[in-house]
Amino acid sequence: MTAEELQALSDKQEQAAEYDASQIQVLEGLEAVRMRPGMYIGSTSSEGLHHLVWEIVDNSIDEALAGFATHIEVFIESDNSITVMDDGRGIPVDIQEKTGRPAVETVFTVLHAGGKFGGGGYKVSGGLHGVGSSVVNALSTQLDVTVFKQGKAYYQEYRRGVVVDDLKMIGDTDKHGTTVHFTPDPTIFTETTEFQFEKLAKRVQELAFLNRGLRISITDKRANEDNEAHYHYEGGIKSYVEYLNDKKTVLFDSAIFTEGELDGIAVEVSMQYTGDYHSTVLSFANNISTHEGGTHEQGFRTALTRVINNYAKGKKLLKENEENLTGDDVREGLTAVISVKHPNPQFEGQTKTKLGNSEVSGIVNKLFSEEFSTFLLENPQVAKRIVEKGILASKARIAAKRAREVTRKKSGLEISNLPGKLADCASNDPSQTEIFIVEGDSAGGSAKSGRNREFQAILPIRGKILNVEKASMEKILANEEIRSIFTAMGTGFGADFDVSKARYQKLVIMTDADVDGAHIRTLLLTLFYRYMRPVVEAGYVYIAQPPIYGVKLGDKITYIQPGVDQETELQQAIAEMTVGNRKPIVQRYKGLGEMDDHQLWETTMDPEHRTMAQVTTDTAAEADQVFDMLMGDRVEPRREFIEANAQYSTIDI
């Protein structure tokens, strides 16, 4: 090392030792948001991009919750910017005392400024953070707001969170409300700035269900797009439950609806039973989906079980010496939506989507119990069907328990006795390991030979597993292939599921690229969603993408993945590899077994080169409907879906 290099090293060490105030960076205004956007909107991926819309829409929803807005409109503009309009009171335009600036400017330029922080503007508000407007402003190349208030229209524009000019009064108006228009900053959202109409429309519809009587619409004005949806439900969450059960066989026609308010907390519950074996319970707090549950769900579950048992005993539908129905018994086949509005919600859990307010459990329990008890007494025929459904579930549960005990004696569900067909990996670190579920002995053999034994496990299964959408727990536990999957994962299943015990954090479905392979894949996904859902929600489930063609000339081979453009890509590969009169050989891989272990590793299992599709669920409600439609008992909805979507199939038969 030279003298100059030694001196430079010494200078750096001195600088590192001098940790003083000069090294503390202070970010002014909204600079902190632009520096660390993920802290405010979760991520800068597609999810974060769409989150911007909800931050602005939430402000309009707050006006609706307060009783001042009745109509909200969302537009995807032709340049992929967003406009949100409401007919509420309009953001205040007078001077805010602390900042000395117009209140609307303060809302859009100062973090934690707004009517949600104890200032009396809103009794109840949505949104997780209350920082929406200013964060959206900071992460947009351009944002403008127009306020219609007290006969005047006011306008202000911002660029990347910075005020362009003072708030201006631009004319007279007979309108009232707020219009916000913004363009996301592509230097922040580097993955995409393209909004998805369907994604926005689903949430818009959900908000319409959750806010009874509110009219809310979304319009896509981009070229080649002609999408428009208008939502308005006078039935609120009652309409939501009936929408969720639209394609299902229900025990009674009209969903039950209860509502009440206690200590400033409003509670709405709607429910309806179907002929299914599983339950769908969706809960919300201030319009926020609490998919991790919370105290409002606890209160509902406790009340539901107690009220049904009390009614069953009182009406002698359950004998005195018979044991009470359990929570699982009374929830079998249940579709329910729980919505609470709380002036100060506290969220917890891994993704801050679990309601933590302890007082809510007792309030939901009390309000729902009173209303539901009255309903059962006034509707004895419906009440009898509900109790009989629970009794049938109880008998199936007892039979399943016996089957489980027999199964355990045969070493079926104990982790200490892993399935004999499982080729496990050496590593015990779940974050590094992955299990491939492979159909067929031939493919399983290739996968076992070709894998990396350090972190890849292989579990072969034979043929098509049971369709759990139409099966009782007793039948499910009797299926050897399903027992093997439960055992290999180590998580348990159903109500006993514990995702923290997962032995692998990548569960990869690897099936043939044909119709049978697609069917097996669907059966497995149904199993995971219905009985191992936390694995799906944690992002552990993947679908392998084996090639559909191999184009080979000499030692060179090009693989073509299945997809809409697979035939075009095939022809391009053939053209590119053709040399004079020598044409490449094209092999169609109809089954994984047609590839040797080296090819399977190279194309489908090698983390350096493979392509895998991660399975996620944007909304539990939509996933529930899809699984019920595709895998349930009713043929007509499935036929309608196939006829409408057959043109999009990419499976080459």
N, C-alpha and C positions, 0 to 999 in steps of 0.2 A: 504494500500500500504506500502511495506517495505521500509526501508531506502535506500537499494540498488536500488529498483525500482524508488524511487523519484530522486536519483542521476542520474540514466540513463535517465529519462525524462528531467531533467534539462540540461544534456549534449546535448540531441537531439535538445532542443529549442535553445541553444546557437549556435549549428551548423547551424540551419535553419536561424538564424538571420545574420550569417556571410556569406553574398552573395558577394564573391569577385572573383578576377581573377582566383583563383585556382579551382573554380567550373565551369569555362567555358571550355567545351570540344572542342578541335580542332581535326577534322578528317582529316588525311593526305591522299593525293592522292585520290584513288577511294573508301576509306573507307566509305565516306558519301553515296555513291551509294548503297553499301551493307547494310548500316544501315537503309536507307529510300528508298528502290527501287521503291515504289509506286510514289514518286515524279518525277521519271524519265521515267517510262514506264506505269504509270497509275495504275497498280495493279500487284500482283504476282499470279493472277489466270490464267486460260487458255488464256485469252485475252492478259495479259502481256507476257506470254510465246511466243505467236505467234508474238507479237510486236518486239521481239528480231530479228526475221528474217527480218522484214521490215526495221529495222534500218540499217542492213548490205546491204540489197537489194537496199535501197535508195541511198547508196554511189555509187553502180554500175549504177543506173538510172541516177545519176548526170553526170557520164561519158558519158552516152548516150545523155543526154540533151546538153552537151557541144560538141557533135558531134564526140566523140572518141570511144565509145563502140557501138557495133552492136548486140552482143549476150550475154545474161546472162543465167546462168544455176543454178538451185537450186536443191540440193539433200537432201532428208531425209535419212541419213545413216542407216545401219543395227542396230547400237546401239542407234538410236534415236537422234543422233547429227545432225548438219546441216552444209552443205558446200554450199557456194555461190561463183561462178566463173564468171568473166567477161573478155572481151577482150579489155579493155580500156588502158589507158596509164601506169597503175601501180602506186600505191602510191609512192611518192618520197622516196628515201632511203638515200639521202645525209643528212648532219648534219643540224638540225634546230637550228638557231642562238640563240634563247632565252633559250632553254633547254640544248643545247650542246649534244643532243642525236639524233640518226637518226629520220627523219621526220615520218617514219612509226611507230616507237616506240612511238613517241609523240602523234600521232593520237590515238593509242590504250591505252594510259596510262594517258593522261591529258584531263580533261573535257574542252569542248569548244575549242578544238584544231582541226584544219582541214582547208580545202580550201574554207569554206563557210562563213568566217567571214571577208570579205573585203580584203583578200590577193590576189585577182585576179585569184584564182584557178577556180572559177565557176561564170559565169554570173547569172545563175539561178540554184537553188538547191531545192530538195524535202526534206522531213523530217520536223517535227514540231520543233525540238529542236537543231539539229546540234550537238548532243552529242552522236550520235549512237554508233560508234565503241568502245569508252571507256566504255560506259555503258554496252554494251553486254559483253565486256571483264570482267568487274567487277562482272557480274552476271553469269559467266560461271566457271565451275570447271577447264576447259581447253579450251584455244583458241590458234590457230596457224594461221599465215598469211604467204603466199608465194607470193612474188612480182616478176613478169617477166618484166624486163625493160632493154632496151638498150643492149640486147644480154646476159644478166646475170639473174640468178634466185637467190632470196634472201629469207631467212627463219628466222622466230622468233616465239617463243612459250611463252605462259603466263599461270599462274595458279591463278585463282581467281583475275585476274587483275595485278598480280605481274610478272615481267619479269623473265623467267627461265634462259636465257642466252642472250648474245649480238646477234644482228642481224648478220647472217652469209651469205656469198655468197656461194651457194651450187652447182653451175655449170653454164654451158653455155646453152642458149636456143634461139630458133627462135620465141618464143611466146612473147606476151605482155599482160599485165593485172594483175589482183589481184585475189587470191583465199583465202577465209577466211573460216575456219572450227572451230566450237565451240560446246561445250556440256553444256547445261543449268545446273545450280547448283541446285540439289534437296533440299538443305537446304534453298534455297530462294523460289523456286517454289514447295511448299509443297503440293499444291492441285493436280498438275499433271505436268509431264515433257513429256507427250505424244503429239506429233504433229499430227494434223489432216490434212490429205492430201487435202481433199475437201476444207477446209478453206483456206489453202495456195494457192491452184490452182485457186480459185475464184479471189483472189487479184492479182495473177500473170497474169491471163487473163485480168483483168482490166488495169494493167500497160501496157500490150501489146496494148490494144485499145488506151490508152492515149498517147502512144509514137509511132507514126506512123513509120512503117518500122522496129522497134526493134524486134529481135527474142528473146524470153524468154521461158524457159522450166522448168518443175519441174518433178523430178523422185523420187519415193519411193522405197528404196532398202531394206526395212525391210522384215523379213521372213513372208511368207504368203501374202505378198502384191505384186501386179504387176501393179502399177499405174504409168502412165507416160503421160504427156501432153505437147504439144508444141504449142506455140502461136506466130502468126506473121500476122499483119494486115497492109497492104499497105494503106488501106482506113482510118486508125486511128479511130477517133470518129464517122466518117460516118458509118464505119463498126459496131461500137458499137450500134448506133441507129437502124440499120437494124437488128442486132442480138436481140435487145430488142423487136423488133416488128415482129420477125420471125413467131410467131404463131398468129398474129393479122391480121385483115382485114385493109389494108392501103388504103389511098385515092390516093396515087401515088407511083409508084414503087421505085424510087431511092430517098434516103434521100437527103435533101438540105445540102450543106456544104459551110461554109464561113470561111475565115481566114484573118488576117491582123495583123499589128504591128504598134504601136505608142508609142513614148517615152520609148522605150525599153521593152514595155509590149506586149507580143504576145497573140492573142485572136483567139480561134477556136470555132465555133458553128456549130452543126449539128442538124437537126430537120426533123420530118416526122409526118404527121397526120394519125390517125387511126379512126375507127368507134366508139371508146369507148366514155364514158361520162366523164372520168377522165383524168388527165394529169400526165405525169411522166417527171419531169425536174431534171436532175442530174448535179451537178456542181462540178468543181475541180479547185484547185489553186496549181500549182506546183505538180500535181499528187495526192494531198491530197483531199480526199472527203470532201466537205463543205456541209454536209447535213443540216446544219442550214441556208444555203444560204449565203447572203452577197451582197457586192456592185456589183459583176459581174452579179449576178442574177437580181438585180434591174435594171442595165443597159439594160440587155437583154429583160426583161419584158416590160420596158418602150418603147423600140424601136419596139418590136414586135407589140404592140397595136397601136402605132402611124403609122407605115408603112402600116399595113393592112387597117386601117381606111382611110388613105390618098389614097391608091390604090382603095378601094371600092368607095369612093366619086368621085375620078377622072374618074373612069370607069362607073359611074352611077349605080353601083351594090347596093349602098345605096343612097336613095334619100336625097336631101338637107335637107328636114324637118325631116328626121329620125335621132334618136339619135345615137351617135357613139357606136360601139361595145366596151364592157368593156374588161378588162384584162382577166377575167374569161371566157368570150365568146370566145376570140381568142385562149385561151389555152385548151379549151375542146377537148379532143382526141389527144393532142399534146404529142409527145415523143421528148425530146431534151436533148442534152449533151453540156454543156458549159465548156470549159477548158481554163484557163489563165495561163501564165507563167510570174511571176513577180520577179524582182531581189531582192525585199525586202518585202515579204508578211507579213501582220499583221493579226493575227487571234484573234478572240474574241468569245464571246458566252459562254454558260455553259460548253461546252466540247472543246472549242478552235477549233471549226470546222466551223466558220463563218468568211468570209473574210471581213476585216474592212477598207482596203485602199480606201479612199474617191475618189481618182482620177480614180479608175478603172471603176466606174459606167459610167462616161462620155466617157471614151475610148471605152468600150464595146458598148455603145449606138451608138457612131459615126461609128465605124468600121462595126458593124453588120447592122446598118441601110442602109449604102451605098451598101453593098453587097446584102442584102435581097431585097431592092428596085429594084436593077438591075435584080435580079432573077425573080421577079414577072412580070416585064415588058417583059422579054425575054421568059417567060413560061406562057402565058395567060390562057391556059387550067387548069394548076395546080393552078394558082392564083385564078381562079374562084371557084374551088373546096374548097380552103382554106376559101375564103370569105363566100361562101354558108354555110360551116360548122359553121362559127362564127354566121351567121344570124340565123340559126336554134337554136344554143345555146342561142342566145339572146331571141328568142321567148319563149324557155323553161324557161329561167331565169325569164322573166316577168310573165309567168304563175305560176311558183313556188313562186314568191313574193306574188302574189294574194293568193295562197294556204296558204302561211305562215301567211299572215294577217288574213285570215279566221280562221286558226288554233289557232292563238294567242287569237282571240276573244273568242274562245271556251276554253280558259285556257290551251292550249296544250303545249306551249313552255315557259311558265313563271315559274320561280323558286318559286315565291310566291304561285303558285298553283301546288304543286307536284302531281304526278299521284295518284289517289285514291287507286290503288292496291299496292302502295309502302308501305311496313312496314319499316319506317325509324328508325334510331338508335338515342340514346340520345345524344351522343357526337357530338360536332360541329368541332372537330379537324380532318381535312382531313388526316393528317399523321397517325392517329390512327384508322380511320374508314374503313370499307369495305362493298361493296355491292355485293350480290349474285344474279345473273340473273338465275332464275330457271324456267325450262319449266314444265308447268302443274300445275293445282290447287292442286292436291294431294301432290306432292312433295313440292309445295310452302307452303302448310299448315304445313307439317312436319318441313320444314326449319324455318318458323315463330315461331313455338312452341319450336324448339330445340335450336335456336340461343342465343347468348349473346346480349341482347337488348341494352347494353351500347354502343357497337361499330359495331354491325353487322346489316346491312339493307338487306331486301329481296324484290326483284322485280320479281314477277311471270310473265311469258309471255305465250301466248297460241300458241302452234304449231310452224310452221316454218315461220320465218319472211321473208320479201321480199328479193330476191337476188339483192342487190344494184349494182352488177357488170353490170347488164343488164337493169337498170331502170333509168329514168330521175329523177331530183330532185323533180319535181311535184308529181310523184308517191311515191317517198320515204317519202315525208312529209305527204302524205295521209295515210300512214301506222301507225295505232294506236300504235302498239308495239314499232316501231322505235321512234315515238314521245315520248313515255314514257321513253325510255332509254336516249334520248337526255336531256329530262327535268330532270330526276333523277340525272344525272351526273352534270348538271349545267354549262357545258363548252361551250355550243353552238355547232355548227357543221360546217364542210366544211371550207370555207374561213373565217368565223366568229369565228372559234374555238379558245378558250383561255384555255390552260391546267392549268393555275394558278387558275382558278375558279373551278377546280374539287372538288366536295363535298366529294369524296372518293379517296384514293390513292391505293386502291386494288379493282379492278373490276374483280369478279370471275364468270366465266361461269360454271354453274353446271347443267349438262344434264345427261340423262340416258346413261348407258354403252352399247348402241346398235347402229345399223346403223342409225336410226332416230336421236338419240342423237348426233351422230357424224356429221350428216348433219346440225342439228341446230347449233352446235358449229362452223362449217365452215361458215355458213351464218352470224353468229354474228362476227366472226373474220374478214370476208370480210367487214362488216359494220364498224368495228373499224379501220381497216387499211385504208379504202378509205375515211372515213369522220371524224374519230377521231384519226388520226395517231399519233399525239403527245402523246396521252395516252399510245399507244403501245411503242413508242420510250422512254418514261419516265419509262417504266418497271412496269406500273400499272396493266396490264392485266394478269390474271392467269386463269388456267383451273383446276377445282377441280378434284380430283382423287378418286371418290367413289369406294369402293371395288366391286369386281365382284362375289366373293363367301364369304359366312360365314360358318365356320366349327365349330359346337357346340356340346359339350358334357357336360351335366349338366349345371353348371354355367359358364363354361369356353368357350370362343369363340375366334376363330382366323379368321382374315379377310385376304383375298387374293386380291391384287391389280391387275388390268388388265395389261397385258404385254406379251412379247414373252414367258416367262417361267411360265405363270400362271397355266397351267395344271400340270407341274412338281411340283410347289409349293403346289398345291391343294393335290396331291397324298402324298407328304411329310407330310403335315398337318394332313391328314387322318390317315397315318401310326403312326405318333407321338401321336395322341390323342386316338387311339384305345387301349382300356384296356380289355384284355381277349376277351370275346364274344361281349363286348359293343363297337359298332362302332358309331362314331359321326354322327350327322345329317348335311347334306350339303345343304345349301340354295343358289340358284343362284339368284343374284339381277339383274333382267333385267331392273328394273326401280327404280328410287329414291323413288317412292311412296311405294315400298315394304319394306322400312325401316321405323321404327317409329322414332319419334323426337329424342329420346335418342340415337338410333343407328346412325342417320344422324349426330348428333353433335359429337359423339364419333369417328366416322370414317372419316368424311369429313369436319367438320367445326371447330373443336377444335384446336386452334393454337398450342397447346402442342403436339398433336398427328397426325394431318392431314398431307397429302402429296399434294402439289400443284405444277403444272408446270407453270413456268413463261414464258410468250410469249415475244420473242425478235425478232428483224430482224437484221441479220448481214449486209445485203446489201439491200437497197431499190430496186435495179434493180432486184435482184433475187426474192424478195417477190412480186414485181409487176408482174413478168412473171408467177409465181405460181398461183396467184389469177386469172389472166386473163385466164390461161389454164384451171383451175378447174371450174371457175364460169362464164366464158365468153360464147359467142355465138357459137364458133366453136367446133364442136363435135370431129373431127378427132384427134387433139392434146390430148384431154382428153381421148379418147379411147386408144391411144398409151401409155399414162402415166399409165392408169389402167392396161393394159395388161403387162406392164413392171414391175409394182410394186405390183400387187395383192398378190404375194407370201409373202410380208412383212406385210400384214394386220394382226392386232392382235384382231380385233373385232370378238367376238364369236356370230354368228347369231343363 
